[in-house]
């Protein structure tokens, strides 16, 4: 008798379920993906090799290509096709064609697929033979020049790689973002030495559907877009979004240029040059995997497909300036979800992953990057600040933000409020006071004067912009403009905006009060309150040149903070996050002229943007420089080199500070903790020669997952694809060999071991010192150790809770070598009863 498929039963008995709302589900199957398959199925040879044999942190010398765990392309192709057919056969055996849509087959990093189906079908699929895990898709979001000099790259790092014109040579950085604007000079291949092929990179280049030209040019070696989940969810609007790798947002072009943009590109806007832009690794290649779109962000199913493809293509570095909207809810721990599991497999394949920490700061537990195999990047404020001031006719000086030229001849001009320049009373319904519509204002009154505008919620929502105010002022013939903030908007970040006419934003409400009081007292009005004589004057200073400060870097106010969380109930994890601090505030880089992400830069070729989205590509680019020098290093070794050499002092030799809120929601500075900046501010020169590294293997990460309390071992196997073994018994999460120690609940005394491996060419003796507040006792043995080149040694840290305070204590282990290397391991613990 012919078997009746479930879908027929659903259609007959419960048609409203099948034909109603569908969702996208990510399904994990039994059986190894390409990176893990070691044979065993007749007709399909192994596709994986021993990663530990391929990755050698002690090797020095010229670039030698190491295959990303793959035996041969024929075996990979054959086994990949086998997995895809298995996915198709399973769905076909369960459901009627047309009642579901398979979107992707995942076969390189994980064995599974994404499918659009009803919740009842998904529930049935969970019980099907060979299915390990089914999880509903969720959305992801964006986490949104001078910095090469600030980080010391031109003099301290690029020369070691042959100069800027060789920095990052033949290293491929994959960008999982909003696409790219390939015509931008930051990505041009015309005025550089010719780019040769990258034989190991096999990614494809899509064609621009409008121009029929490839998105690739030698500098850009791959360009693909992923939107099947977005389309299935009904979020993709083809009239607004580009169904191609073209960047319609600006975010993707910006992040790609920060990491790998060409060197020495003039940043010109409104007739002024703000400097020369350069990526961290200007000779690195760019591979584009578009998953973010204008209206809705993106979906995890598309991101997992992009990551799977990027690793299969052969990228060396992955930059993710994206993250989930919240910790995952479908698993017992934040570390076990399809997104993080795909990145774990990417790291297993030898790919270094940098991810933005999130922009939920300065509040604790706001991170959206959780796992220890990912390098989570916090955003710092560098030493360059743009400030301006306004001089009133009564002699008062009001500070503000204004990246603009001074008023003509550095003279003062008469002030006129937008409220006193309205054309008719009906104009008020258009919010004319924020100066977005010049047709509502009297040009004869405004011409030759400085236009005074209000700051409304429209600026925060994005329907009003400083750029539009400048256009209004210019079209009316104004001598300049002032935008004054009259009410506080907690959490609002005010950034200077480059404009072509004199202009300034007064952000301090008290200074706005001074300005309005002066204006009102100097303006004569008739019996009806209409202004008849304008006597208030002001002059706007030149704000185009930045001021450099030694109190940098600082942790940016918006940068998400730790502690890391291990589950959706926000319980603290025994993992330090973020990992490191990199510049992420007011970063100049390439922009897509059709980009919609920042209204102040609509139509521009460059933008100055802030966010941990900007910090992550700094680390991705610097990781590319480390990879270029040490091609055999594992991702965890590169991460260790970045963390253990990070700076904990600012340029003025003071401890790093973090921007915070006071109780009255005013910004202040406090001493930064590892929950603000991880191990500290990135030091690229030191990271190229760290002396020692703390390495971790894929097996170590699986043991970490298996050691998390309350995590079902079958869940580890189902999602991460590897089983817990006997070696994980007795292990604790903080035993993972990473360059930090975090114990969220220190009861009594705990002993923690760390293994360090020499990557130096000479034997070096290290003296070991500790620093910890009195609430926690920290002892390390041995007090000194000698490490031969390529050798490993173990240190043992003993932590004892002397008192229970309910707060974390922060310290560090410092290893000082007799040949100049300095290795720091941050230590974080909270005493518990």
Rosetta blueprint (number, residue, H / E / L):
1 X L
2 X L
3 X L
4 X L
5 X L
6 X H
7 X H
8 X H
9 X H
10 X H
11 X H
12 X H
13 X H
14 X L
15 X H
16 X H
17 X H
18 X H
19 X L
20 X L
21 X L
22 X L
23 X E
24 X E
25 X E
26 X E
27 X E
28 X E
29 X E
30 X L
31 X L
32 X L
33 X L
34 X L
35 X L
36 X L
37 X L
38 X L
39 X L
40 X L
41 X E
42 X L
43 X L
44 X E
45 X L
46 X L
47 X L
48 X L
49 X L
50 X L
51 X H
52 X H
53 X H
54 X H
55 X L
56 X L
57 X L
58 X L
59 X L
60 X L
61 X L
62 X L
63 X L
64 X L
65 X L
66 X L
67 X L
68 X L
69 X L
70 X L
71 X L
72 X L
73 X H
74 X H
75 X H
76 X H
77 X H
78 X H
79 X H
80 X H
81 X H
82 X H
83 X H
84 X H
85 X H
86 X H
87 X H
88 X H
89 X H
90 X H
91 X H
92 X H
93 X H
94 X H
95 X L
96 X L
97 X L
98 X L
99 X L
100 X L
101 X E
102 X E
103 X E
104 X E
105 X E
106 X E
107 X L
108 X L
109 X L
110 X L
111 X L
112 X E
113 X E
114 X E
115 X E
116 X E
117 X E
118 X L
119 X H
120 X H
121 X H
122 X H
123 X H
124 X H
125 X H
126 X H
127 X L
128 X L
129 X L
130 X L
131 X E
132 X E
133 X E
134 X E
135 X E
136 X E
137 X L
138 X L
139 X E
140 X E
141 X E
142 X E
143 X L
144 X L
145 X L
146 X L
147 X H
148 X H
149 X H
150 X H
151 X L
152 X L
153 X H
154 X H
155 X H
156 X H
157 X L
158 X H
159 X H
160 X H
161 X H
162 X L
163 X L
164 X L
165 X L
166 X L
167 X L
168 X L
169 X L
170 X L
171 X L
172 X E
173 X E
174 X E
175 X E
176 X E
177 X E
178 X L
179 X L
180 X E
181 X L
182 X L
183 X L
184 X L
185 X H
186 X H
187 X H
188 X L
189 X L
190 X L
191 X L
192 X L
193 X L
194 X L
195 X L
196 X L
197 X L
198 X L
199 X L
200 X L
201 X L
202 X L
203 X L
204 X L
205 X E
206 X L
207 X E
208 X L
209 X L
210 X L
211 X L
212 X L
213 X L
214 X E
215 X L
216 X L
217 X L
218 X L
219 X L
220 X E
221 X E
222 X E
223 X E
224 X E
225 X E
226 X L
227 X L
228 X H
229 X H
230 X H
231 X H
232 X H
233 X L
234 X L
235 X L
236 X L
237 X L
238 X L
239 X L
240 X L
241 X L
242 X L
243 X L
244 X L
245 X L
246 X E
247 X L
248 X L
249 X L
250 X L
251 X H
252 X H
253 X H
254 X H
255 X H
256 X H
257 X H
258 X H
259 X H
260 X H
261 X L
262 X L
263 X L
264 X L
265 X E
266 X E
267 X E
268 X E
269 X E
270 X L
271 X L
272 X E
273 X E
274 X E
275 X E
276 X E
277 X E
278 X L
279 X L
280 X L
281 X L
282 X L
283 X L
284 X L
285 X E
286 X E
287 X E
288 X E
289 X E
290 X E
291 X L
292 X L
293 X E
294 X L
295 X L
296 X L
297 X E
298 X E
299 X E
300 X H
301 X H
302 X H
303 X H
304 X H
305 X H
306 X H
307 X H
308 X H
309 X H
310 X H
311 X H
312 X H
313 X H
314 X L
315 X L
316 X L
317 X E
318 X E
319 X E
320 X E
321 X L
322 X E
323 X E
324 X E
325 X L
326 X L
327 X L
328 X L
329 X L
330 X L
331 X L
332 X L
333 X L
334 X L
335 X L
336 X L
337 X L
338 X H
339 X H
340 X H
341 X H
342 X H
343 X H
344 X H
345 X H
346 X H
347 X H
348 X H
349 X L
350 X L
351 X L
352 X E
353 X E
354 X E
355 X E
356 X E
357 X L
358 X L
359 X L
360 X L
361 X L
362 X L
363 X L
364 X L
365 X L
366 X L
367 X L
368 X L
369 X L
370 X L
371 X L
372 X L
373 X L
374 X L
375 X E
376 X E
377 X E
378 X E
379 X E
380 X E
381 X E
382 X L
383 X L
384 X E
385 X E
386 X L
387 X L
388 X E
389 X E
390 X E
391 X E
392 X E
393 X L
394 X L
395 X L
396 X L
397 X E
398 X E
399 X E
400 X E
401 X E
402 X L
403 X E
404 X L
405 X L
406 X L
407 X L
408 X H
409 X H
410 X H
411 X L
412 X L
413 X E
414 X E
415 X E
416 X E
417 X E
418 X H
419 X H
420 X H
421 X L
422 X E
423 X L
424 X L
425 X H
426 X H
427 X H
428 X H
429 X H
430 X H
431 X L
432 X H
433 X H
434 X H
435 X L
436 X L
437 X L
438 X H
439 X H
440 X H
441 X E
442 X L
443 X H
444 X H
445 X H
446 X H
447 X L
448 X L
449 X L
450 X E
451 X E
452 X E
453 X E
454 X E
455 X L
456 X L
457 X H
458 X H
459 X H
460 X H
461 X H
462 X L
463 X L
464 X L
465 X L
466 X H
467 X H
468 X H
469 X H
470 X H
471 X H
472 X H
473 X H
474 X H
475 X H
476 X L
477 X L
478 X L
479 X L
480 X E
481 X E
482 X E
483 X E
484 X E
485 X L
486 X L
487 X L
488 X L
489 X L
490 X L
491 X L
492 X L
493 X L
494 X L
495 X L
496 X L
497 X L
498 X E
499 X L
500 X L
501 X L
502 X L
503 X E
504 X E
505 X E
506 X E
507 X L
508 X L
509 X H
510 X H
511 X H
512 X H
513 X H
514 X H
515 X H
516 X H
517 X H
518 X H
519 X H
520 X H
521 X H
522 X L
523 X E
524 X E
525 X E
526 X L
527 X L
528 X L
529 X L
530 X L
531 X E
532 X E
533 X E
534 X E
535 X L
536 X L
537 X E
538 X E
539 X E
540 X E
541 X L
542 X L
543 X L
544 X L
545 X L
546 X L
547 X E
548 X E
549 X L
550 X L
551 X L
552 X L
553 X L
554 X E
555 X E
556 X L
557 X L
558 X L
559 X L
560 X L
561 X L
562 X L
563 X L
564 X L
565 X E
566 X L
567 X L
568 X L
569 X L
570 X L
571 X L
572 X E
573 X L
574 X L
575 X L
576 X L
577 X L
578 X L
579 X L
580 X E
581 X E
582 X E
583 X E
584 X L
585 X L
586 X L
587 X E
588 X E
589 X E
590 X E
591 X L
592 X L
593 X L
594 X L
595 X L
596 X L
597 X L
598 X L
599 X H
600 X H
601 X H
602 X L
603 X L
604 X L
605 X L
606 X E
607 X E
608 X E
609 X E
610 X L
611 X L
612 X H
613 X H
614 X H
615 X H
616 X H
617 X H
618 X H
619 X H
620 X H
621 X H
622 X H
623 X H
624 X H
625 X H
626 X H
627 X H
628 X H
629 X H
630 X L
631 X L
632 X L
633 X L
634 X L
635 X H
636 X H
637 X H
638 X H
639 X H
640 X H
641 X H
642 X H
643 X H
644 X H
645 X L
646 X L
647 X E
648 X L
649 X E
650 X L
651 X L
652 X L
653 X L
654 X L
655 X E
656 X L
657 X E
658 X E
659 X E
660 X E
661 X E
662 X L
663 X L
664 X L
665 X L
666 X L
667 X E
668 X E
669 X E
670 X E
671 X E
672 X L
673 X L
674 X H
675 X H
676 X H
677 X H
678 X L
679 X L
680 X L
681 X E
682 X L
683 X L
684 X H
685 X H
686 X H
687 X H
688 X L
689 X L
690 X L
691 X L
692 X E
693 X E
694 X L
695 X L
696 X L
697 X L
698 X H
699 X H
700 X H
701 X H
702 X H
703 X H
704 X H
705 X H
706 X H
707 X H
708 X L
709 X L
710 X L
711 X L
712 X L
713 X H
714 X H
715 X H
716 X H
717 X H
718 X H
719 X H
720 X H
721 X L
722 X L
723 X L
724 X L
725 X L
726 X H
727 X H
728 X H
729 X L
730 X L
731 X L
732 X L
733 X H
734 X H
735 X H
736 X L
737 X L
738 X L
739 X L
740 X E
741 X E
742 X E
743 X E
744 X E
745 X E
746 X E
747 X E
748 X L
749 X E
750 X E
751 X E
752 X E
753 X E
754 X E
755 X E
756 X E
757 X E
758 X E
759 X L
760 X L
761 X L
762 X L
763 X L
764 X E
765 X E
766 X E
767 X E
768 X E
769 X E
770 X E
771 X E
772 X L
773 X L
774 X L
775 X L
776 X E
777 X E
778 X E
779 X E
780 X E
781 X E
782 X L
783 X L
784 X E
785 X E
786 X E
787 X E
788 X L
789 X L
790 X L
791 X L
792 X E
793 X E
794 X E
795 X E
796 X E
797 X E
798 X E
799 X E
800 X E
801 X E
802 X L
803 X L
804 X L
805 X L
806 X L
807 X L
808 X L
809 X E
810 X E
811 X E
812 X E
813 X E
814 X E
815 X E
816 X E
817 X E
818 X L
819 X L
820 X L
821 X L
822 X E
823 X E
824 X E
825 X E
826 X E
827 X E
828 X E
829 X E
830 X E
831 X E
832 X E
833 X L
